[in-house]
């Protein structure tokens, strides 16, 4: 059993090691900490105590380890760079502890899925977004990765809306105004990008409203990725990728 676990760690490390995203940082987040987990990487801004950028390589699903039931502080990151508490967001509005990197894409390895529940992978996200359009894209990735390996990039845009910053006292964090995600098919070279408002509108059936271009995301986020060509950067889909029939979402 220990040998199997070690081999899984090795395979994940090799998959991740095939590619490490490079980018120019023109964002407001100029003091980033790169946190490499087992199977994914987050970049954390101590000034806002939140992960603001993430990347992982999504290849074929090889397991279904259970997600831990509790959230936890990250022992490798200073407490000054993490939220003050791992408790749920209670502010009179429906906000979830939203995963930047979803646990379901890390369930091939017990360490990976455990890492996904560190608070350094969690942000305030409306329940509508978390269980709606954002979840749809996670399920799309979950299914398509069994056909072709994918590179997944994502992050937040803090924005200027102070009215939703209702967790500054309890958790010490502002609330992101936008979430974004870029998915790259490593076989076809096709890319698809989403920019979603962190409010109470992004229901599942509205997901295609939030399709955008990589260029738009780069302009809004300030993170400029070096590995996309101009065609990819300006590619605009009008419909989400189709989910293969009979997909197992677990």
C-alpha positions as CSV (number, residue, x, y, z in Angstrom):
1,X,0.0,0.0,0.0
2,X,2.8,2.4,0.9
3,X,4.5,1.6,-2.5
4,X,1.3,2.4,-4.3
5,X,1.0,5.7,-2.5
6,X,4.6,6.5,-3.3
7,X,4.1,5.8,-7.0
8,X,1.0,8.0,-7.0
9,X,3.0,10.9,-5.5
10,X,5.7,10.3,-8.2
11,X,3.2,10.2,-11.0
12,X,1.6,13.4,-9.9
13,X,5.0,15.1,-9.5
14,X,6.0,14.0,-13.0
15,X,2.7,15.3,-14.5
16,X,3.1,18.6,-12.7
17,X,6.8,18.8,-13.7
18,X,6.0,18.7,-17.4
19,X,5.0,22.3,-17.3
20,X,5.3,25.2,-14.8
21,X,3.4,28.4,-15.9
22,X,5.4,31.6,-16.2
23,X,3.8,35.0,-16.1
24,X,4.4,38.7,-15.9
25,X,2.8,40.1,-12.8
26,X,1.2,43.5,-13.5
27,X,-1.5,42.9,-10.9
28,X,-2.0,44.8,-7.6
29,X,-0.6,41.6,-5.9
30,X,3.2,42.3,-6.0
31,X,4.3,40.3,-3.0
32,X,3.3,36.8,-3.8
33,X,4.2,33.6,-2.1
34,X,4.3,30.5,-4.3
35,X,2.9,27.5,-2.4
36,X,3.5,24.2,-4.1
37,X,1.1,21.5,-2.9
38,X,0.9,17.9,-4.1
39,X,-0.6,18.3,-7.5
40,X,-1.3,22.0,-7.7
41,X,0.3,25.4,-7.0
42,X,-1.3,28.5,-5.4
43,X,0.1,32.0,-5.3
44,X,-0.8,33.8,-2.0
45,X,-0.9,37.5,-1.4
46,X,-0.1,38.2,2.3
47,X,-1.7,41.6,2.1
48,X,-5.1,40.2,1.5
49,X,-4.5,36.8,3.2
50,X,-5.9,35.0,0.1
51,X,-4.7,32.8,-2.8
52,X,-5.0,35.0,-5.9
53,X,-3.7,32.7,-8.6
54,X,-3.6,28.9,-9.1
55,X,-2.5,26.3,-11.6
56,X,-2.7,22.5,-11.9
57,X,-2.4,19.8,-14.5
58,X,-5.6,17.7,-14.9
59,X,-5.1,14.3,-16.4
60,X,-7.1,11.1,-16.2
61,X,-9.0,10.6,-12.9
62,X,-7.3,7.6,-11.2
63,X,-9.1,7.5,-7.9
64,X,-11.8,8.7,-5.6
65,X,-10.3,9.4,-2.2
66,X,-12.7,11.2,0.2
67,X,-12.4,14.9,0.9
68,X,-11.6,15.8,4.5
69,X,-14.6,17.1,6.4
70,X,-12.7,20.0,8.0
71,X,-10.6,23.0,6.8
72,X,-7.2,23.6,8.3
73,X,-4.4,26.2,8.5
74,X,-1.4,25.7,6.3
75,X,1.7,24.9,8.4
76,X,4.1,26.1,5.7
77,X,2.6,29.6,5.4
78,X,2.9,32.4,8.0
79,X,-0.3,33.0,10.0
80,X,-0.1,36.6,9.0
81,X,-0.7,35.5,5.4
82,X,-3.7,33.3,6.1
83,X,-7.3,34.0,7.1
84,X,-7.8,34.5,10.8
85,X,-10.1,31.5,11.1
86,X,-11.1,28.4,9.2
87,X,-14.7,28.8,10.2
88,X,-17.5,29.3,7.8
89,X,-18.4,32.8,6.5
90,X,-21.2,34.2,8.6
91,X,-22.3,37.7,7.6
92,X,-25.9,37.6,6.8
93,X,-25.3,36.6,3.2
94,X,-24.8,33.2,1.5
95,X,-21.1,32.8,1.1
96,X,-19.3,29.5,0.9
97,X,-15.7,28.5,1.7
98,X,-15.0,28.3,-2.0
99,X,-12.1,26.1,-3.3
100,X,-9.7,27.7,-5.8
101,X,-8.6,24.2,-6.8
102,X,-11.5,21.9,-6.4
103,X,-11.0,18.8,-4.2
104,X,-12.6,16.6,-6.8
105,X,-9.8,17.1,-9.2
106,X,-7.3,16.1,-6.5
107,X,-9.0,12.9,-5.5
108,X,-6.5,10.5,-7.2
109,X,-4.2,10.9,-4.2
110,X,-4.9,11.3,-0.5
111,X,-2.3,14.0,0.0
112,X,-3.5,16.1,-2.9
113,X,-7.1,16.1,-1.7
114,X,-6.1,16.8,1.9
115,X,-4.0,19.7,0.7
116,X,-7.0,21.2,-1.1
117,X,-8.7,21.8,2.2
118,X,-6.0,24.1,3.5
119,X,-7.3,27.6,4.1
120,X,-4.6,28.8,1.6
121,X,-6.9,27.3,-1.1
122,X,-10.1,28.9,0.1
123,X,-11.8,32.2,-0.6
124,X,-15.2,33.8,0.1
125,X,-17.4,32.7,-2.8
126,X,-21.1,33.1,-3.1
127,X,-23.1,29.9,-2.8
128,X,-24.8,30.8,-6.2
129,X,-21.4,30.9,-7.9
130,X,-19.9,28.0,-6.0
131,X,-22.8,25.6,-6.7
132,X,-23.6,27.2,-10.1
133,X,-21.5,28.3,-13.0
134,X,-18.2,27.6,-11.2
135,X,-19.3,24.1,-10.4
136,X,-20.3,23.5,-14.0
137,X,-16.8,24.4,-15.2
138,X,-15.3,22.1,-12.6
139,X,-17.5,19.2,-13.8
140,X,-16.6,20.0,-17.4
141,X,-12.9,19.7,-16.5
142,X,-13.6,16.5,-14.5
143,X,-15.1,14.8,-17.6
144,X,-12.9,16.1,-20.4
145,X,-9.6,15.3,-18.5
146,X,-10.5,11.6,-19.0
147,X,-10.3,12.2,-22.8
148,X,-7.4,14.7,-23.0
149,X,-5.1,16.1,-20.3
150,X,-5.8,19.7,-19.4
151,X,-3.9,22.7,-18.0
152,X,-6.0,24.7,-15.6
153,X,-5.2,28.3,-14.6
154,X,-7.4,30.4,-12.4
155,X,-7.6,33.2,-9.9
156,X,-9.5,36.1,-8.4
157,X,-9.8,39.8,-9.1
158,X,-10.4,41.8,-5.9
159,X,-12.1,44.8,-7.7
160,X,-13.3,47.9,-6.0
161,X,-16.6,46.9,-4.5
162,X,-16.2,47.4,-0.8
163,X,-19.9,46.6,0.0
164,X,-19.2,42.9,-0.1
165,X,-16.1,43.0,2.2
166,X,-18.1,41.7,5.1
167,X,-15.5,39.3,6.4
168,X,-12.7,41.7,7.2
169,X,-13.5,41.6,10.9
170,X,-14.1,37.8,11.3
171,X,-11.6,36.4,8.8
172,X,-9.3,39.4,8.0
173,X,-10.0,39.1,4.3
174,X,-11.8,41.2,1.6
175,X,-14.2,39.5,-0.7
176,X,-13.1,39.0,-4.4
177,X,-15.4,40.7,-6.9
178,X,-14.5,38.2,-9.7
179,X,-13.3,34.7,-10.3
180,X,-11.7,33.5,-13.5
181,X,-10.5,30.3,-15.1
182,X,-8.6,29.3,-18.2
183,X,-8.6,25.7,-19.5
184,X,-6.1,24.5,-22.1
185,X,-6.5,21.2,-24.0
186,X,-2.9,19.9,-24.2
187,X,-3.7,17.7,-27.2
188,X,-5.7,20.0,-29.4
189,X,-4.3,23.3,-28.2
190,X,-7.8,24.7,-27.8
191,X,-8.4,27.1,-24.9
192,X,-11.6,28.3,-23.2
193,X,-11.8,31.1,-20.6
194,X,-14.4,32.3,-18.1
195,X,-14.7,35.5,-16.0
196,X,-17.5,35.2,-13.4
197,X,-18.8,37.8,-11.0
198,X,-18.8,36.8,-7.3
199,X,-22.4,37.7,-6.8
200,X,-25.8,36.1,-6.8
201,X,-26.3,35.8,-10.5
202,X,-24.0,33.1,-11.9
203,X,-26.4,30.1,-11.9
204,X,-25.4,26.9,-13.6
205,X,-27.6,27.6,-16.7
206,X,-26.0,31.0,-17.2
207,X,-22.4,29.7,-17.5
208,X,-22.0,30.7,-21.2
209,X,-22.7,34.3,-20.3
210,X,-19.3,34.4,-18.7
211,X,-17.2,33.1,-21.5
212,X,-14.4,35.6,-22.4
213,X,-10.9,35.6,-23.8
214,X,-7.5,35.1,-22.2
215,X,-6.6,38.6,-23.2
216,X,-9.6,40.0,-21.3
217,X,-8.6,38.0,-18.2
218,X,-5.0,39.1,-18.5
219,X,-6.1,42.8,-18.7
220,X,-8.5,42.5,-15.8
221,X,-6.2,40.3,-13.5
222,X,-2.8,41.8,-14.4
223,X,-1.3,38.3,-14.8
224,X,0.1,38.0,-18.3
225,X,1.0,34.4,-19.3
226,X,3.9,33.7,-21.6
227,X,2.8,30.3,-23.0
228,X,-0.2,31.5,-25.0
229,X,0.0,32.6,-28.6
230,X,-2.0,35.5,-30.1
231,X,-4.6,33.1,-31.5
232,X,-5.2,31.4,-28.2
233,X,-5.2,34.8,-26.4
234,X,-8.0,36.1,-28.5
235,X,-10.0,33.0,-28.9
236,X,-13.6,33.5,-27.8
237,X,-16.0,30.6,-27.4
238,X,-19.7,31.3,-27.6
239,X,-20.6,27.9,-25.9
240,X,-18.9,25.9,-23.2
241,X,-17.2,22.6,-24.2
242,X,-19.6,19.7,-24.3
243,X,-19.5,17.3,-21.4
244,X,-19.0,13.7,-22.7
245,X,-22.1,11.5,-22.2
246,X,-21.9,9.0,-19.3
247,X,-19.3,11.0,-17.4
248,X,-18.5,9.9,-13.8
249,X,-18.4,13.2,-11.8
250,X,-16.9,11.5,-8.7
